[in-house]
């Protein structure tokens, strides 16, 4: 169920209407059921992954904090674990319509999947083993027990993420080694479907147990509240990666929905759709044509394709975040800001304080600082920066272009750190031309990074990079024949104007700073651009792939 689909808005309206008439606890249950339905709309089988992550992290968090988990919770969680495996794995819901439309077919077709029963058997064995080992582990020393369960949480999350996202990538890169043993490498590859949103909900879940272990958070007292934190549908598929300390307390207490919050929520939904439908979807064909071309590519093709992708990925991803935050506001819940005018950054370090803020702060707090940050000398500081950015690139996907993109940003951050003392001495911050020159130069650096990110192969990266140098200034069009949609021609200048106004006004929304006639006219043009960008097919958000 895509945010930019009619089904999603019908879904939101129905959930919202029931939400407004229910008491606080009923609202939480409704949001949890809606979140599970929202995820199951894509593939109900992978809903069991969310249950696994929720049960494991809730149990680990309770034991890390208090040293134990109640018998009642153990029984209920064990039962829930097994029942959901039966419901989401054993039962083949894809055959349900076939069953009711064909009376000759018996109901046993729904549970005839042998592998499903094997998985259920394995889950039953693991659940029994966990309950048998619990009395022995629970009597260990407190420090040792805490380390065991925070490790169990981290290993479980990373193992699930690593298997689904990186298993085949790993096999592909050791094919030579496998072949040396006279084995067929293709036999080790699995037909693995990447569960949508897995990178986001695994990282979000890990912060919960790690923060409890560090003493920065108390565990959720109610399983349903924690389950809602993990699966809250607006941020489930592509973030933001909200910390438990920010989001969980909002589920504990009764929420008050104000008029200002609702208006702000509707605006964010509208603005997110404007960026996604009118701009990001409007340049897809052009970007795909240039990056998918097998013919002659010119300097102008590479420049236009890269600039359009730079715009596309920002409008696509920030558009999703806006819709997510706006939807949450309608329910009285505030998600963290994930973007803060990133293309107005004056240096690479500032860019990462403005772009995908929830991931960059996650990498800082849970990877860079634990590695030592900048506290262990210059060389180790650069090492930590490089490792953090390379792993941040790998987080985006199992491909070498993402690793190279992370490496590139690591180099930029290291160079910025090396040059910072010199810049501090000779800085001319009062000169507006110098300021915008820095913004432009940083934008060029970031855009080249997006070329690495979007490229389909290492060969294409080398080819495009060579064209940018050898063919510099060539304005001939070799592959650029599919022009952006009309909606882009209208929407892009509007978007740039809005971004510039909000930058000069320190992030305040343009409709709060411009005169009423001006922002009314802008809204009217945005509506027209949005409507002109609508098509019969909804385009998936880019970050659903990560």
C-alpha positions as CSV (number, residue, x, y, z in Angstrom):
1,X,0.0,0.0,0.0
2,X,1.8,3.1,-1.3
3,X,1.5,6.5,0.3
4,X,0.7,7.9,-3.1
5,X,-2.2,5.5,-3.8
6,X,-5.9,5.9,-3.5
7,X,-6.0,2.8,-1.3
8,X,-3.8,4.5,1.3
9,X,-6.1,7.5,1.7
10,X,-9.1,5.3,1.9
11,X,-7.3,3.3,4.6
12,X,-6.3,6.5,6.5
13,X,-9.9,7.9,6.5
14,X,-11.3,4.6,7.9
15,X,-8.7,4.3,10.6
16,X,-9.0,8.0,11.5
17,X,-12.8,7.8,11.9
18,X,-12.6,4.9,14.3
19,X,-9.6,6.4,16.1
20,X,-11.5,9.6,17.0
21,X,-14.3,7.6,18.8
22,X,-12.1,5.2,20.7
23,X,-10.5,5.6,24.2
24,X,-6.7,5.8,24.6
25,X,-6.0,2.1,24.9
26,X,-8.5,1.3,22.1
27,X,-6.6,3.8,19.9
28,X,-3.3,2.0,20.5
29,X,-4.9,-1.3,19.6
30,X,-6.5,0.1,16.5
31,X,-3.1,1.6,15.4
32,X,-1.3,-1.7,16.0
33,X,-3.9,-3.6,14.0
34,X,-3.9,-1.0,11.3
35,X,-0.1,-1.2,11.2
36,X,-0.1,-4.9,10.8
37,X,-2.7,-4.7,8.1
38,X,-0.7,-2.0,6.3
39,X,2.4,-4.2,6.2
40,X,0.4,-7.4,5.4
41,X,-1.0,-5.6,2.3
42,X,2.4,-6.0,0.8
43,X,3.2,-9.6,1.9
44,X,1.6,-11.1,5.0
45,X,4.4,-13.7,5.4
46,X,7.0,-11.1,6.4
47,X,4.7,-9.8,9.1
48,X,6.1,-12.7,11.1
49,X,9.6,-11.0,11.0
50,X,8.2,-8.0,12.7
51,X,6.7,-10.3,15.4
52,X,10.0,-12.0,15.9
53,X,11.8,-8.7,16.3
54,X,9.2,-7.4,18.6
55,X,9.0,-10.4,20.9
56,X,12.8,-10.8,21.1
57,X,13.5,-7.1,21.8
58,X,10.7,-6.7,24.3
59,X,11.9,-9.8,26.2
60,X,15.5,-8.7,26.1
61,X,14.7,-5.2,27.2
62,X,12.7,-6.4,30.2
63,X,15.5,-8.8,31.3
64,X,18.3,-6.2,30.8
65,X,16.4,-3.7,33.0
66,X,14.9,-5.8,35.8
67,X,16.8,-9.1,35.4
68,X,13.7,-11.1,34.6
69,X,10.5,-11.3,32.7
70,X,7.3,-12.4,34.4
71,X,5.9,-15.9,33.9
72,X,2.7,-14.4,32.5
73,X,4.6,-12.4,29.8
74,X,6.6,-15.5,28.9
75,X,3.6,-17.6,28.5
76,X,1.7,-15.0,26.5
77,X,4.7,-14.1,24.3
78,X,5.4,-17.8,23.6
79,X,1.8,-18.4,22.7
80,X,1.8,-15.3,20.5
81,X,5.0,-16.3,18.8
82,X,3.7,-19.8,17.8
83,X,0.2,-18.6,16.8
84,X,1.5,-15.8,14.5
85,X,3.9,-18.3,12.9
86,X,0.9,-20.4,12.1
87,X,-1.2,-17.5,10.9
88,X,1.4,-15.7,8.8
89,X,3.6,-18.6,7.6
90,X,1.6,-21.8,7.6
91,X,-1.6,-20.5,6.2
92,X,-1.3,-19.6,2.6
93,X,-3.6,-16.5,2.4
94,X,-2.8,-16.1,-1.4
95,X,-5.1,-19.1,-2.0
96,X,-8.0,-17.8,0.0
97,X,-9.7,-16.1,-3.0
98,X,-9.1,-19.3,-5.0
99,X,-10.8,-21.3,-2.3
100,X,-14.0,-19.2,-2.0
101,X,-14.3,-18.8,-5.8
102,X,-14.0,-22.6,-6.5
103,X,-16.2,-24.7,-4.3
104,X,-14.5,-27.9,-5.6
105,X,-11.3,-26.9,-3.7
106,X,-11.1,-27.9,0.0
107,X,-9.9,-25.7,2.8
108,X,-6.8,-27.9,3.2
109,X,-5.1,-26.0,0.4
110,X,-4.6,-23.1,2.8
111,X,-2.3,-25.2,5.1
112,X,-0.8,-27.7,2.6
113,X,2.6,-25.9,2.5
114,X,5.1,-28.4,3.9
115,X,7.9,-25.8,4.4
116,X,5.4,-23.8,6.5
117,X,4.9,-26.6,8.9
118,X,8.7,-27.2,9.1
119,X,9.2,-23.6,10.0
120,X,6.4,-23.8,12.6
121,X,8.1,-26.9,14.1
122,X,11.4,-25.1,14.3
123,X,9.7,-22.1,16.0
124,X,8.0,-24.5,18.6
125,X,11.4,-26.1,19.3
126,X,13.1,-22.7,19.7
127,X,10.3,-21.4,22.0
128,X,10.6,-24.6,24.2
129,X,14.4,-24.3,24.4
130,X,14.2,-20.6,25.3
131,X,11.8,-21.4,28.2
132,X,13.9,-24.3,29.4
133,X,17.1,-22.3,29.4
134,X,15.4,-19.2,31.0
135,X,15.7,-20.4,34.7
136,X,19.4,-21.1,34.3
137,X,20.3,-17.9,32.5
138,X,18.2,-15.8,34.8
139,X,20.4,-16.8,37.8
140,X,23.6,-15.4,36.2
141,X,25.3,-12.3,37.6
142,X,23.5,-9.1,36.6
143,X,26.3,-7.7,34.4
144,X,26.8,-10.9,32.6
145,X,23.1,-11.4,32.0
146,X,22.7,-7.8,30.7
147,X,25.6,-8.4,28.2
148,X,24.1,-11.7,27.1
149,X,20.6,-10.2,26.3
150,X,21.8,-7.0,24.7
151,X,24.0,-9.2,22.5
152,X,21.1,-11.5,21.8
153,X,19.0,-8.5,20.7
154,X,21.7,-7.1,18.5
155,X,22.6,-10.5,16.9
156,X,19.0,-11.3,16.2
157,X,18.3,-8.0,14.5
158,X,21.5,-8.0,12.5
159,X,21.2,-11.7,11.6
160,X,17.7,-11.2,10.2
161,X,18.8,-8.0,8.3
162,X,22.0,-9.7,7.1
163,X,20.3,-12.8,5.8
164,X,17.6,-11.2,3.8
165,X,19.7,-8.3,2.6
166,X,23.2,-9.6,2.1
167,X,23.2,-13.4,1.8
168,X,23.2,-13.5,-2.0
169,X,25.6,-10.6,-2.2
170,X,28.1,-12.5,0.0
171,X,27.7,-15.6,-2.1
172,X,28.3,-13.7,-5.3
173,X,31.5,-12.3,-4.0
174,X,33.0,-15.6,-2.9
175,X,32.0,-17.5,-6.0
176,X,35.7,-18.0,-6.9
177,X,36.4,-19.6,-3.6
178,X,33.3,-21.9,-3.9
179,X,34.3,-22.9,-7.4
180,X,37.8,-23.8,-6.2
181,X,36.2,-26.7,-4.2
182,X,34.5,-28.0,-7.3
183,X,31.1,-26.7,-6.1
184,X,28.5,-24.9,-8.1
185,X,28.1,-21.3,-6.7
186,X,24.6,-21.0,-8.0
187,X,23.5,-23.9,-5.8
188,X,24.2,-21.7,-2.7
189,X,22.1,-18.8,-3.9
190,X,18.6,-18.5,-2.4
191,X,15.5,-17.0,-3.9
192,X,15.3,-14.4,-1.2
193,X,12.7,-11.5,-1.3
194,X,13.9,-8.4,0.5
195,X,11.2,-7.6,3.1
196,X,10.2,-4.0,2.6
197,X,11.3,-1.6,5.4
198,X,13.5,-4.2,7.1
199,X,16.5,-1.8,7.5
200,X,14.3,0.7,9.3
201,X,12.5,-1.5,11.8
202,X,15.5,-3.5,12.7
203,X,17.6,-0.4,13.4
204,X,14.7,1.1,15.4
205,X,14.3,-2.0,17.5
206,X,18.0,-2.2,18.3
207,X,18.0,1.3,19.7
208,X,15.5,0.2,22.3
209,X,17.6,-2.6,23.9
210,X,20.9,-0.7,23.5
211,X,19.4,2.4,25.2
212,X,18.1,0.3,28.1
213,X,21.5,-1.3,28.4
214,X,23.2,2.1,28.5
215,X,20.7,3.3,31.2
216,X,19.1,5.9,28.9
217,X,15.7,4.3,28.8
218,X,13.2,2.4,30.9
219,X,11.5,-0.6,29.1
220,X,7.9,-0.5,27.9
221,X,5.6,-1.8,30.5
222,X,3.1,-3.0,28.0
223,X,3.9,-5.4,25.0
224,X,1.2,-3.7,22.8
225,X,2.8,-0.3,23.3
226,X,6.2,-1.6,22.2
227,X,4.7,-3.6,19.3
228,X,3.1,-0.3,18.2
229,X,6.5,1.5,18.5
230,X,8.1,-1.1,16.2
231,X,5.3,-1.4,13.6
232,X,3.8,2.2,13.6
233,X,2.7,2.3,10.0
234,X,3.6,5.9,8.9
235,X,7.3,5.3,9.6
236,X,7.4,1.5,9.2
237,X,8.6,1.3,5.6
238,X,11.1,4.1,5.2
239,X,11.5,5.8,8.6
240,X,12.3,8.1,10.1
241,X,14.1,5.9,12.6
242,X,12.6,7.4,15.7
243,X,14.2,6.6,19.1
244,X,12.1,4.8,21.7
245,X,12.8,7.7,24.1
246,X,10.9,10.0,21.7
247,X,8.1,7.8,20.4
248,X,7.2,5.3,23.1
249,X,6.1,8.0,25.7
250,X,3.6,9.2,23.1
251,X,1.9,5.9,23.2
252,X,1.7,5.7,27.0
253,X,-0.5,8.7,27.6
254,X,-3.8,10.1,26.1
255,X,-3.1,12.2,23.0
256,X,-4.7,15.5,22.4
257,X,-5.3,16.4,18.7
258,X,-5.3,20.1,18.2
259,X,-6.5,22.1,15.2
260,X,-2.9,23.4,14.6
261,X,-1.5,19.9,14.6
262,X,-4.2,18.7,12.2
263,X,-3.6,21.6,9.8
264,X,0.1,21.0,9.9
265,X,-0.4,17.3,9.3
266,X,-2.6,17.9,6.2
267,X,0.0,20.4,4.9
268,X,2.8,17.9,5.3
269,X,0.8,15.2,3.5
270,X,0.0,17.6,0.7
271,X,3.6,18.9,0.4
272,X,5.0,15.4,0.4
273,X,2.6,14.3,-2.4
274,X,3.6,17.4,-4.3
275,X,7.3,16.6,-4.1
276,X,6.7,12.9,-4.9
277,X,4.1,13.0,-7.6
278,X,4.8,16.3,-9.4
279,X,8.6,16.3,-9.2
280,X,10.2,12.9,-8.3
281,X,7.8,10.8,-10.4
282,X,8.0,13.4,-13.2
283,X,11.8,12.9,-13.8
284,X,11.9,9.1,-13.4
285,X,11.7,8.4,-17.1
286,X,14.5,10.8,-18.0
287,X,16.8,9.5,-15.2
288,X,16.1,5.9,-16.0
289,X,16.8,6.5,-19.7
290,X,20.2,8.1,-19.1
291,X,21.4,5.6,-16.5
292,X,20.0,2.7,-18.5
293,X,21.4,3.8,-21.8
294,X,23.6,1.5,-23.7
295,X,24.4,4.0,-26.5
296,X,26.6,7.1,-26.7
297,X,26.5,9.3,-23.6
298,X,27.6,12.9,-23.6
299,X,28.7,15.2,-20.8
300,X,25.4,17.0,-20.9
301,X,23.5,13.7,-20.5
302,X,25.5,12.8,-17.4
303,X,25.1,16.2,-15.9
304,X,21.4,16.4,-16.6
305,X,20.7,12.8,-15.5
306,X,22.7,13.3,-12.3
307,X,21.1,16.6,-11.4
308,X,17.6,15.2,-12.0
309,X,18.4,12.2,-9.9
310,X,19.8,14.5,-7.2
311,X,16.4,16.2,-7.2
312,X,14.5,13.0,-7.5
313,X,15.9,11.2,-4.5
314,X,15.5,14.3,-2.3
315,X,11.9,14.9,-3.3
316,X,11.1,11.2,-3.2
317,X,12.6,10.4,0.2
318,X,11.7,13.7,1.9
319,X,8.2,13.5,0.3
320,X,7.7,10.1,2.0
321,X,8.9,11.5,5.3
322,X,6.5,14.5,5.0
323,X,3.6,12.2,4.4
324,X,4.7,9.9,7.3
325,X,5.0,12.9,9.7
326,X,1.8,14.4,8.5
327,X,-0.2,11.2,8.9
328,X,1.2,10.7,12.4
329,X,0.2,14.3,13.3
330,X,-3.4,13.5,12.4
331,X,-3.3,10.9,15.2
332,X,-1.7,13.3,17.6
333,X,1.8,11.8,17.3
334,X,5.0,13.6,16.4
335,X,7.7,11.9,14.4
336,X,11.2,13.4,14.3
337,X,12.3,15.7,11.4
338,X,14.3,13.7,8.9
339,X,15.3,16.5,6.5
340,X,16.3,20.1,7.0
341,X,17.0,21.7,3.6
342,X,20.1,19.5,3.0
343,X,21.0,21.1,-0.4
344,X,21.7,24.4,1.4
345,X,24.6,22.8,3.3
346,X,28.0,24.6,3.0
347,X,30.1,21.5,3.7
348,X,29.8,17.7,3.8
349,X,29.6,17.6,7.6
350,X,26.7,20.0,7.6
351,X,25.0,17.9,4.9
352,X,24.9,14.9,7.2
353,X,23.2,17.0,9.9
354,X,20.5,17.9,7.4
355,X,20.0,14.8,5.3
356,X,18.3,11.6,6.6
357,X,18.9,12.9,10.1
358,X,17.5,9.8,11.9
359,X,20.0,7.6,10.1
360,X,23.0,9.9,10.4
361,X,22.4,10.4,14.2
362,X,21.9,6.6,14.6
363,X,25.2,6.0,12.9
364,X,26.9,8.6,15.1
365,X,25.4,7.4,18.4
366,X,25.5,3.6,17.8
367,X,28.5,3.2,15.6
368,X,30.9,6.2,15.3
369,X,31.0,7.0,19.1
370,X,31.3,3.3,20.2
371,X,34.2,3.0,17.8
372,X,35.9,5.8,19.7
373,X,34.6,8.8,17.8
374,X,37.2,11.6,17.8
375,X,38.6,10.8,21.3
376,X,41.4,8.4,20.3
377,X,43.7,10.5,18.1
378,X,43.6,11.8,14.6
379,X,44.3,8.6,12.7
380,X,41.6,6.6,14.6
381,X,39.2,9.5,14.1
382,X,39.6,9.2,10.3
383,X,39.3,5.4,10.6
384,X,36.1,5.7,12.5
385,X,34.7,8.2,10.0
386,X,35.5,5.9,7.1
387,X,34.1,2.8,8.7
388,X,30.9,4.6,9.7
389,X,30.3,5.9,6.3
390,X,31.2,2.7,4.4
391,X,28.8,0.7,6.7
392,X,26.2,3.5,6.2
393,X,26.6,3.0,2.5
394,X,26.3,-0.8,2.8
395,X,23.1,-0.2,4.9
396,X,21.5,1.1,1.7
397,X,21.9,-2.1,-0.1
398,X,24.0,-5.1,-1.1
399,X,25.9,-3.6,-4.0
400,X,29.4,-2.2,-4.5
401,X,28.1,1.2,-5.7
402,X,26.6,1.8,-2.2
403,X,29.9,0.9,-0.6
404,X,31.7,3.2,-2.9
405,X,29.2,6.0,-2.2
406,X,29.8,5.5,1.5
407,X,33.6,5.5,1.0
408,X,33.3,8.7,-1.1
409,X,31.4,10.5,1.7
410,X,33.9,9.2,4.2
411,X,36.7,10.8,2.2
412,X,34.7,14.1,2.0
413,X,34.2,14.2,5.8
414,X,37.9,13.4,6.4
415,X,39.0,16.1,4.0
416,X,36.6,18.6,5.6
417,X,38.0,17.7,9.0
418,X,41.6,18.2,7.7
419,X,40.9,21.5,6.2
420,X,38.7,22.9,8.9
421,X,41.4,24.6,11.0
422,X,42.6,26.4,7.8
423,X,39.0,27.4,6.9
424,X,38.4,28.7,10.5
425,X,41.4,31.0,10.2
426,X,40.5,32.4,6.8
427,X,36.7,32.2,7.0
428,X,34.7,35.1,5.6
429,X,31.2,34.3,6.9
430,X,29.8,37.8,6.5
431,X,30.1,37.7,2.7
432,X,26.9,36.3,1.2
433,X,28.6,35.5,-2.1
434,X,31.2,33.3,-0.4
435,X,28.4,31.6,1.5
436,X,26.4,30.7,-1.6
437,X,29.6,29.7,-3.4
438,X,30.2,27.2,-0.6
439,X,26.6,25.9,-1.0
440,X,27.0,25.5,-4.7
441,X,30.4,23.7,-4.4
442,X,29.0,21.4,-1.7
443,X,26.0,20.7,-3.9
444,X,28.3,19.7,-6.8
445,X,30.2,17.3,-4.5
446,X,26.9,15.8,-3.2
447,X,25.5,15.4,-6.7
448,X,28.6,13.5,-7.8
449,X,28.0,11.2,-4.9
450,X,24.4,10.6,-6.1
451,X,25.9,9.6,-9.4
452,X,27.8,6.8,-7.6
453,X,24.6,5.9,-5.7
454,X,22.4,5.7,-8.8
455,X,24.9,3.9,-11.2
456,X,24.1,0.3,-12.1
457,X,27.7,-1.0,-12.2
458,X,31.3,-0.1,-11.4
459,X,31.9,0.2,-15.2
460,X,29.2,2.8,-15.5
461,X,30.7,4.8,-12.7
462,X,34.1,4.8,-14.4
463,X,32.5,5.6,-17.8
464,X,30.4,8.5,-16.5
465,X,33.4,9.9,-14.4
466,X,35.6,9.8,-17.5
467,X,32.9,11.5,-19.6
468,X,32.7,14.3,-17.0
469,X,36.4,15.0,-17.4
470,X,37.2,14.2,-21.1
471,X,33.9,15.5,-22.6
472,X,33.6,18.6,-20.4
473,X,31.3,21.2,-21.8
474,X,29.8,19.1,-24.6
475,X,26.2,20.2,-24.7
476,X,25.1,17.6,-27.3
477,X,22.4,15.2,-26.3
478,X,23.2,11.6,-27.0
479,X,20.7,9.7,-24.7
480,X,18.5,12.6,-23.5
481,X,15.3,12.1,-25.5
482,X,12.7,11.4,-22.8
483,X,11.9,14.8,-21.3
484,X,10.5,15.3,-17.8
485,X,6.8,15.6,-17.5
486,X,5.0,18.9,-17.7
487,X,4.4,18.8,-13.9
488,X,8.1,19.1,-13.3
489,X,8.4,22.2,-15.4
490,X,5.8,23.9,-13.2
491,X,6.6,22.3,-9.9
492,X,10.4,22.5,-9.8
493,X,10.6,26.3,-9.8
494,X,7.9,26.5,-7.2
495,X,9.8,23.9,-5.0
496,X,13.1,25.8,-5.3
497,X,11.4,29.1,-4.4
498,X,9.7,27.5,-1.4
499,X,13.0,25.9,-0.3
500,X,14.9,29.3,-0.7
501,X,12.2,31.1,1.3
502,X,12.3,28.6,4.1
503,X,16.1,28.7,4.2
504,X,16.2,32.5,4.4
505,X,13.5,32.4,7.1
506,X,15.4,29.8,9.3
507,X,13.2,26.9,8.4
508,X,9.8,28.5,9.0
509,X,7.1,27.3,6.6
510,X,6.6,29.6,3.6
511,X,2.8,30.1,4.3
512,X,3.7,31.5,7.7
513,X,6.1,34.1,6.3
514,X,4.6,35.3,3.0
515,X,1.5,37.5,2.6
516,X,-1.8,35.7,2.2
517,X,-2.3,36.4,-1.5
518,X,1.3,35.2,-2.3
519,X,1.0,31.8,-0.5
520,X,-2.5,31.3,-1.7
521,X,-1.3,31.7,-5.3
522,X,1.6,29.3,-4.6
523,X,-0.8,26.7,-3.1
524,X,-3.0,27.0,-6.2
525,X,0.0,26.4,-8.5
526,X,1.1,23.4,-6.3
527,X,-2.4,21.9,-6.6
528,X,-2.3,22.3,-10.4
529,X,1.2,20.8,-10.6
530,X,0.2,17.9,-8.4
531,X,-2.9,17.1,-10.5
532,X,-1.0,17.4,-13.7
533,X,1.5,14.9,-12.3
534,X,-1.1,12.2,-11.5
535,X,-0.9,9.0,-13.6
536,X,-2.8,5.8,-13.5
537,X,0.2,4.0,-11.9
538,X,1.7,4.8,-8.5
539,X,5.5,4.8,-8.4
540,X,7.2,3.1,-5.5
541,X,9.3,5.2,-3.2
542,X,13.1,4.8,-3.8
543,X,13.9,4.0,-0.1
544,X,11.4,1.1,0.0
545,X,14.3,-0.8,-1.6
546,X,16.6,-0.2,1.4
